[in-house]
Amino acid sequence: MSPLQELQQAVREGRYELTVHAWQEAGADDLHALDVESAVLTGAIVRIEADPNRGTKYVVKGTATIS
């Protein structure tokens, strides 16, 4: 299973948590949890970053819900 498929499955099953930083970033863009979930479910990994403190970070670009 690809990393994107694993992320999508975790969203579908509710097996994920957003960090405080992720909530702050989403809020700054007026996004809500459903927007983040939609972006993961409809998106693609556009960048992979190595974070020495937290491990691999996947940047996903997708479509948010329409509020």
Distance bins in CASP14 RR format, pairs under 12 A and 6 or more apart:
PFRMAT RR
TARGET T0000
AUTHOR 0000-0000-0000
RMODE 2
METHOD distances of the structure
MODEL  1
1 7 0 0 0 0 1 0 0 0 0 0 0
1 8 0 0 0 0 1 0 0 0 0 0 0
1 9 1 0 0 1 0 0 0 0 0 0 0
1 10 0 0 0 0 0 1 0 0 0 0 0
2 8 0 0 0 0 1 0 0 0 0 0 0
2 9 0 0 0 0 0 1 0 0 0 0 0
2 44 0 0 0 0 0 1 0 0 0 0 0
2 45 0 0 0 0 1 0 0 0 0 0 0
2 48 0 0 0 0 0 1 0 0 0 0 0
2 58 0 0 0 0 0 1 0 0 0 0 0
3 9 0 0 0 0 0 1 0 0 0 0 0
3 10 0 0 0 0 0 1 0 0 0 0 0
3 40 0 0 0 0 0 1 0 0 0 0 0
3 44 0 0 0 0 0 1 0 0 0 0 0
3 45 1 0 0 1 0 0 0 0 0 0 0
3 48 0 0 0 0 1 0 0 0 0 0 0
3 56 1 0 0 1 0 0 0 0 0 0 0
3 57 0 0 0 0 0 1 0 0 0 0 0
3 58 1 0 1 0 0 0 0 0 0 0 0
3 59 0 0 0 0 0 1 0 0 0 0 0
3 60 0 0 0 0 1 0 0 0 0 0 0
4 10 0 0 0 0 0 1 0 0 0 0 0
4 11 0 0 0 0 0 1 0 0 0 0 0
4 39 0 0 0 0 0 1 0 0 0 0 0
4 40 0 0 0 0 1 0 0 0 0 0 0
4 41 0 0 0 0 1 0 0 0 0 0 0
4 42 0 0 0 0 0 1 0 0 0 0 0
4 43 1 0 0 1 0 0 0 0 0 0 0
4 44 1 0 0 1 0 0 0 0 0 0 0
4 45 1 0 1 0 0 0 0 0 0 0 0
4 46 0 0 0 0 0 1 0 0 0 0 0
4 48 0 0 0 0 0 1 0 0 0 0 0
4 58 1 0 0 1 0 0 0 0 0 0 0
4 59 0 0 0 0 0 1 0 0 0 0 0
4 60 1 0 0 1 0 0 0 0 0 0 0
4 61 0 0 0 0 0 1 0 0 0 0 0
4 62 0 0 0 0 0 1 0 0 0 0 0
5 11 0 0 0 0 0 1 0 0 0 0 0
5 12 0 0 0 0 0 1 0 0 0 0 0
5 40 0 0 0 0 0 1 0 0 0 0 0
5 41 0 0 0 0 0 1 0 0 0 0 0
5 43 0 0 0 0 0 1 0 0 0 0 0
5 44 0 0 0 0 0 1 0 0 0 0 0
5 45 0 0 0 0 0 1 0 0 0 0 0
5 58 0 0 0 0 0 1 0 0 0 0 0
5 60 0 0 0 0 0 1 0 0 0 0 0
6 12 0 0 0 0 0 1 0 0 0 0 0
6 13 0 0 0 0 0 1 0 0 0 0 0
6 15 0 0 0 0 1 0 0 0 0 0 0
6 16 0 0 0 0 0 1 0 0 0 0 0
6 40 0 0 0 0 0 1 0 0 0 0 0
6 45 0 0 0 0 0 1 0 0 0 0 0
6 56 0 0 0 0 0 1 0 0 0 0 0
6 58 0 0 0 0 1 0 0 0 0 0 0
6 60 0 0 0 0 0 1 0 0 0 0 0
7 13 0 0 0 0 0 1 0 0 0 0 0
7 14 0 0 0 0 0 1 0 0 0 0 0
7 15 0 0 0 0 0 1 0 0 0 0 0
7 16 1 0 0 1 0 0 0 0 0 0 0
7 36 0 0 0 0 0 1 0 0 0 0 0
7 37 0 0 0 0 0 1 0 0 0 0 0
7 39 0 0 0 0 0 1 0 0 0 0 0
7 40 1 0 1 0 0 0 0 0 0 0 0
7 41 0 0 0 0 1 0 0 0 0 0 0
7 42 0 0 0 0 0 1 0 0 0 0 0
7 43 0 0 0 0 1 0 0 0 0 0 0
7 44 0 0 0 0 0 1 0 0 0 0 0
7 45 0 0 0 0 1 0 0 0 0 0 0
7 56 0 0 0 0 0 1 0 0 0 0 0
7 57 0 0 0 0 0 1 0 0 0 0 0
7 58 1 0 0 1 0 0 0 0 0 0 0
7 59 0 0 0 0 0 1 0 0 0 0 0
7 60 1 0 0 1 0 0 0 0 0 0 0
7 62 0 0 0 0 0 1 0 0 0 0 0
8 14 0 0 0 0 0 1 0 0 0 0 0
8 15 0 0 0 0 0 1 0 0 0 0 0
8 16 0 0 0 0 0 1 0 0 0 0 0
8 37 0 0 0 0 1 0 0 0 0 0 0
8 38 0 0 0 0 0 1 0 0 0 0 0
8 39 0 0 0 0 0 1 0 0 0 0 0
8 40 1 0 0 1 0 0 0 0 0 0 0
8 41 1 0 1 0 0 0 0 0 0 0 0
8 42 0 0 0 0 1 0 0 0 0 0 0
8 43 0 0 0 0 1 0 0 0 0 0 0
8 44 0 0 0 0 0 1 0 0 0 0 0
8 45 0 0 0 0 0 1 0 0 0 0 0
8 58 0 0 0 0 0 1 0 0 0 0 0
8 60 0 0 0 0 1 0 0 0 0 0 0
8 62 0 0 0 0 0 1 0 0 0 0 0
9 15 1 0 0 1 0 0 0 0 0 0 0
9 16 0 0 0 0 1 0 0 0 0 0 0
9 40 0 0 0 0 0 1 0 0 0 0 0
9 41 0 0 0 0 0 1 0 0 0 0 0
10 16 1 0 1 0 0 0 0 0 0 0 0
10 17 0 0 0 0 1 0 0 0 0 0 0
10 18 0 0 0 0 0 1 0 0 0 0 0
10 37 0 0 0 0 0 1 0 0 0 0 0
10 40 0 0 0 0 1 0 0 0 0 0 0
10 41 0 0 0 0 0 1 0 0 0 0 0
10 58 0 0 0 0 0 1 0 0 0 0 0
11 17 0 0 0 0 0 1 0 0 0 0 0
11 18 0 0 0 0 0 1 0 0 0 0 0
11 33 0 0 0 0 1 0 0 0 0 0 0
11 34 0 0 0 0 0 1 0 0 0 0 0
11 35 0 0 0 0 0 1 0 0 0 0 0
11 36 0 0 0 0 1 0 0 0 0 0 0
11 37 1 0 1 0 0 0 0 0 0 0 0
11 38 0 0 0 0 1 0 0 0 0 0 0
11 39 0 0 0 0 1 0 0 0 0 0 0
11 40 1 0 1 0 0 0 0 0 0 0 0
11 41 1 0 1 0 0 0 0 0 0 0 0
11 42 0 0 0 0 0 1 0 0 0 0 0
11 43 0 0 0 0 0 1 0 0 0 0 0
11 60 0 0 0 0 0 1 0 0 0 0 0
12 37 0 0 0 0 1 0 0 0 0 0 0
12 38 0 0 0 0 0 1 0 0 0 0 0
12 40 0 0 0 0 1 0 0 0 0 0 0
12 41 1 0 0 1 0 0 0 0 0 0 0
13 37 0 0 0 0 0 1 0 0 0 0 0
13 41 0 0 0 0 0 1 0 0 0 0 0
14 33 0 0 0 0 0 1 0 0 0 0 0
14 36 0 0 0 0 0 1 0 0 0 0 0
14 37 0 0 0 0 1 0 0 0 0 0 0
14 40 0 0 0 0 0 1 0 0 0 0 0
14 41 0 0 0 0 0 1 0 0 0 0 0
15 37 0 0 0 0 0 1 0 0 0 0 0
16 22 0 0 0 0 0 1 0 0 0 0 0
16 33 0 0 0 0 0 1 0 0 0 0 0
16 36 0 0 0 0 1 0 0 0 0 0 0
16 37 0 0 0 0 1 0 0 0 0 0 0
16 40 0 0 0 0 1 0 0 0 0 0 0
16 41 0 0 0 0 0 1 0 0 0 0 0
16 60 0 0 0 0 0 1 0 0 0 0 0
17 23 0 0 0 0 1 0 0 0 0 0 0
17 33 0 0 0 0 0 1 0 0 0 0 0
17 36 0 0 0 0 0 1 0 0 0 0 0
18 24 0 0 0 0 1 0 0 0 0 0 0
18 25 0 0 0 0 1 0 0 0 0 0 0
18 26 1 0 0 1 0 0 0 0 0 0 0
18 27 0 0 0 0 0 1 0 0 0 0 0
18 31 0 0 0 0 0 1 0 0 0 0 0
18 32 0 0 0 0 0 1 0 0 0 0 0
18 33 1 0 0 1 0 0 0 0 0 0 0
18 35 0 0 0 0 0 1 0 0 0 0 0
18 36 1 0 0 1 0 0 0 0 0 0 0
18 37 0 0 0 0 1 0 0 0 0 0 0
18 39 0 0 0 0 0 1 0 0 0 0 0
18 40 0 0 0 0 0 1 0 0 0 0 0
19 25 0 0 0 0 1 0 0 0 0 0 0
19 26 0 0 0 0 0 1 0 0 0 0 0
19 36 0 0 0 0 0 1 0 0 0 0 0
19 51 0 0 0 0 0 1 0 0 0 0 0
19 54 0 0 0 0 1 0 0 0 0 0 0
19 57 0 0 0 0 0 1 0 0 0 0 0
20 26 0 0 0 0 0 1 0 0 0 0 0
20 27 0 0 0 0 0 1 0 0 0 0 0
21 27 0 0 0 0 0 1 0 0 0 0 0
21 28 0 0 0 0 0 1 0 0 0 0 0
21 51 0 0 0 0 0 1 0 0 0 0 0
21 54 0 0 0 0 0 1 0 0 0 0 0
21 57 0 0 0 0 0 1 0 0 0 0 0
22 28 0 0 0 0 0 1 0 0 0 0 0
22 29 0 0 0 0 0 1 0 0 0 0 0
22 31 0 0 0 0 1 0 0 0 0 0 0
22 33 0 0 0 0 0 1 0 0 0 0 0
22 35 0 0 0 0 0 1 0 0 0 0 0
22 36 1 0 0 1 0 0 0 0 0 0 0
22 39 0 0 0 0 0 1 0 0 0 0 0
22 40 0 0 0 0 0 1 0 0 0 0 0
22 54 0 0 0 0 0 1 0 0 0 0 0
22 57 0 0 0 0 0 1 0 0 0 0 0
22 59 0 0 0 0 0 1 0 0 0 0 0
22 60 0 0 0 0 0 1 0 0 0 0 0
23 29 0 0 0 0 0 1 0 0 0 0 0
23 31 0 0 0 0 1 0 0 0 0 0 0
23 32 0 0 0 0 1 0 0 0 0 0 0
23 33 0 0 0 0 1 0 0 0 0 0 0
23 35 0 0 0 0 0 1 0 0 0 0 0
23 36 0 0 0 0 1 0 0 0 0 0 0
24 31 0 0 0 0 0 1 0 0 0 0 0
25 31 0 0 0 0 1 0 0 0 0 0 0
25 35 0 0 0 0 0 1 0 0 0 0 0
25 36 0 0 0 0 1 0 0 0 0 0 0
25 59 0 0 0 0 0 1 0 0 0 0 0
26 32 1 0 0 1 0 0 0 0 0 0 0
26 33 1 0 0 1 0 0 0 0 0 0 0
26 34 0 0 0 0 0 1 0 0 0 0 0
26 35 1 0 0 1 0 0 0 0 0 0 0
26 36 1 0 1 0 0 0 0 0 0 0 0
26 37 0 0 0 0 0 1 0 0 0 0 0
26 38 0 0 0 0 0 1 0 0 0 0 0
26 39 0 0 0 0 1 0 0 0 0 0 0
26 64 0 0 0 0 1 0 0 0 0 0 0
27 33 0 0 0 0 0 1 0 0 0 0 0
27 35 0 0 0 0 1 0 0 0 0 0 0
27 36 0 0 0 0 0 1 0 0 0 0 0
27 64 0 0 0 0 0 1 0 0 0 0 0
29 35 0 0 0 0 1 0 0 0 0 0 0
29 36 0 0 0 0 0 1 0 0 0 0 0
29 39 0 0 0 0 0 1 0 0 0 0 0
29 64 0 0 0 0 1 0 0 0 0 0 0
29 67 0 0 0 0 0 1 0 0 0 0 0
30 64 0 0 0 0 1 0 0 0 0 0 0
30 65 0 0 0 0 0 1 0 0 0 0 0
30 67 0 0 0 0 1 0 0 0 0 0 0
31 37 0 0 0 0 0 1 0 0 0 0 0
31 38 0 0 0 0 1 0 0 0 0 0 0
31 39 0 0 0 0 1 0 0 0 0 0 0
31 62 0 0 0 0 0 1 0 0 0 0 0
31 63 0 0 0 0 0 1 0 0 0 0 0
31 64 1 0 1 0 0 0 0 0 0 0 0
31 65 0 0 0 0 1 0 0 0 0 0 0
31 66 0 0 0 0 0 1 0 0 0 0 0
31 67 0 0 0 0 1 0 0 0 0 0 0
32 38 0 0 0 0 1 0 0 0 0 0 0
32 39 0 0 0 0 0 1 0 0 0 0 0
32 64 0 0 0 0 1 0 0 0 0 0 0
32 65 1 0 0 1 0 0 0 0 0 0 0
32 66 0 0 0 0 0 1 0 0 0 0 0
32 67 1 0 0 1 0 0 0 0 0 0 0
33 39 0 0 0 0 0 1 0 0 0 0 0
33 40 0 0 0 0 0 1 0 0 0 0 0
33 64 0 0 0 0 0 1 0 0 0 0 0
33 65 0 0 0 0 1 0 0 0 0 0 0
33 67 0 0 0 0 0 1 0 0 0 0 0
34 40 0 0 0 0 0 1 0 0 0 0 0
34 41 0 0 0 0 0 1 0 0 0 0 0
34 42 0 0 0 0 0 1 0 0 0 0 0
34 63 0 0 0 0 0 1 0 0 0 0 0
34 64 0 0 0 0 1 0 0 0 0 0 0
34 65 1 0 1 0 0 0 0 0 0 0 0
34 66 0 0 0 0 0 1 0 0 0 0 0
34 67 0 0 0 0 1 0 0 0 0 0 0
35 41 0 0 0 0 0 1 0 0 0 0 0
35 42 0 0 0 0 0 1 0 0 0 0 0
35 62 0 0 0 0 1 0 0 0 0 0 0
35 63 0 0 0 0 1 0 0 0 0 0 0
35 64 1 1 0 0 0 0 0 0 0 0 0
35 65 1 0 1 0 0 0 0 0 0 0 0
35 66 0 0 0 0 1 0 0 0 0 0 0
35 67 1 0 0 1 0 0 0 0 0 0 0
36 42 0 0 0 0 0 1 0 0 0 0 0
36 43 0 0 0 0 0 1 0 0 0 0 0
36 60 0 0 0 0 1 0 0 0 0 0 0
36 62 0 0 0 0 1 0 0 0 0 0 0
36 63 0 0 0 0 0 1 0 0 0 0 0
36 64 1 0 0 1 0 0 0 0 0 0 0
36 65 0 0 0 0 1 0 0 0 0 0 0
37 43 0 0 0 0 0 1 0 0 0 0 0
37 60 0 0 0 0 0 1 0 0 0 0 0
37 62 0 0 0 0 0 1 0 0 0 0 0
37 63 0 0 0 0 0 1 0 0 0 0 0
37 64 0 0 0 0 1 0 0 0 0 0 0
37 65 0 0 0 0 1 0 0 0 0 0 0
38 60 0 0 0 0 0 1 0 0 0 0 0
38 61 0 0 0 0 0 1 0 0 0 0 0
38 62 1 0 0 1 0 0 0 0 0 0 0
38 63 1 0 0 1 0 0 0 0 0 0 0
38 64 1 0 1 0 0 0 0 0 0 0 0
38 65 1 0 1 0 0 0 0 0 0 0 0
38 66 0 0 0 0 1 0 0 0 0 0 0
38 67 0 0 0 0 0 1 0 0 0 0 0
39 45 0 0 0 0 0 1 0 0 0 0 0
39 46 0 0 0 0 0 1 0 0 0 0 0
39 58 0 0 0 0 0 1 0 0 0 0 0
39 59 0 0 0 0 0 1 0 0 0 0 0
39 60 1 0 0 1 0 0 0 0 0 0 0
39 61 1 0 0 1 0 0 0 0 0 0 0
39 62 1 0 1 0 0 0 0 0 0 0 0
39 63 1 0 0 1 0 0 0 0 0 0 0
39 64 1 0 1 0 0 0 0 0 0 0 0
39 65 0 0 0 0 1 0 0 0 0 0 0
40 58 0 0 0 0 1 0 0 0 0 0 0
40 59 0 0 0 0 0 1 0 0 0 0 0
40 60 1 0 1 0 0 0 0 0 0 0 0
40 61 0 0 0 0 0 1 0 0 0 0 0
40 62 1 0 0 1 0 0 0 0 0 0 0
40 63 0 0 0 0 0 1 0 0 0 0 0
40 64 0 0 0 0 0 1 0 0 0 0 0
40 65 0 0 0 0 0 1 0 0 0 0 0
41 60 0 0 0 0 1 0 0 0 0 0 0
41 62 0 0 0 0 1 0 0 0 0 0 0
41 63 0 0 0 0 1 0 0 0 0 0 0
41 64 0 0 0 0 0 1 0 0 0 0 0
41 65 0 0 0 0 0 1 0 0 0 0 0
42 60 0 0 0 0 1 0 0 0 0 0 0
42 61 0 0 0 0 1 0 0 0 0 0 0
42 62 1 0 1 0 0 0 0 0 0 0 0
42 63 1 0 1 0 0 0 0 0 0 0 0
42 64 0 0 0 0 1 0 0 0 0 0 0
42 65 0 0 0 0 1 0 0 0 0 0 0
43 58 0 0 0 0 0 1 0 0 0 0 0
43 59 0 0 0 0 0 1 0 0 0 0 0
43 60 1 0 1 0 0 0 0 0 0 0 0
43 61 1 0 0 1 0 0 0 0 0 0 0
43 62 1 1 0 0 0 0 0 0 0 0 0
43 63 1 0 0 1 0 0 0 0 0 0 0
43 64 0 0 0 0 0 1 0 0 0 0 0
44 58 0 0 0 0 0 1 0 0 0 0 0
44 59 0 0 0 0 1 0 0 0 0 0 0
44 60 1 0 0 1 0 0 0 0 0 0 0
44 61 1 0 0 1 0 0 0 0 0 0 0
44 62 1 0 0 1 0 0 0 0 0 0 0
44 63 0 0 0 0 0 1 0 0 0 0 0
45 56 0 0 0 0 0 1 0 0 0 0 0
45 57 0 0 0 0 0 1 0 0 0 0 0
45 58 1 0 1 0 0 0 0 0 0 0 0
45 59 1 0 0 1 0 0 0 0 0 0 0
45 60 1 0 1 0 0 0 0 0 0 0 0
45 61 0 0 0 0 1 0 0 0 0 0 0
45 62 0 0 0 0 0 1 0 0 0 0 0
46 57 0 0 0 0 0 1 0 0 0 0 0
46 58 0 0 0 0 1 0 0 0 0 0 0
46 59 1 0 1 0 0 0 0 0 0 0 0
46 60 1 0 0 1 0 0 0 0 0 0 0
46 61 1 0 1 0 0 0 0 0 0 0 0
46 62 0 0 0 0 1 0 0 0 0 0 0
47 56 0 0 0 0 0 1 0 0 0 0 0
47 57 0 0 0 0 1 0 0 0 0 0 0
47 58 1 0 0 1 0 0 0 0 0 0 0
47 59 1 0 1 0 0 0 0 0 0 0 0
47 60 0 0 0 0 1 0 0 0 0 0 0
47 61 0 0 0 0 1 0 0 0 0 0 0
48 55 0 0 0 0 0 1 0 0 0 0 0
48 56 1 0 0 1 0 0 0 0 0 0 0
48 57 1 0 0 1 0 0 0 0 0 0 0
48 58 1 0 1 0 0 0 0 0 0 0 0
48 59 1 0 0 1 0 0 0 0 0 0 0
48 60 0 0 0 0 0 1 0 0 0 0 0
49 55 0 0 0 0 1 0 0 0 0 0 0
49 56 1 0 0 1 0 0 0 0 0 0 0
49 57 1 0 1 0 0 0 0 0 0 0 0
49 58 1 0 0 1 0 0 0 0 0 0 0
49 59 1 0 0 1 0 0 0 0 0 0 0
49 60 0 0 0 0 0 1 0 0 0 0 0
50 56 1 0 0 1 0 0 0 0 0 0 0
50 57 1 0 0 1 0 0 0 0 0 0 0
50 58 0 0 0 0 0 1 0 0 0 0 0
51 57 1 0 1 0 0 0 0 0 0 0 0
51 58 0 0 0 0 0 1 0 0 0 0 0
51 59 0 0 0 0 0 1 0 0 0 0 0
END
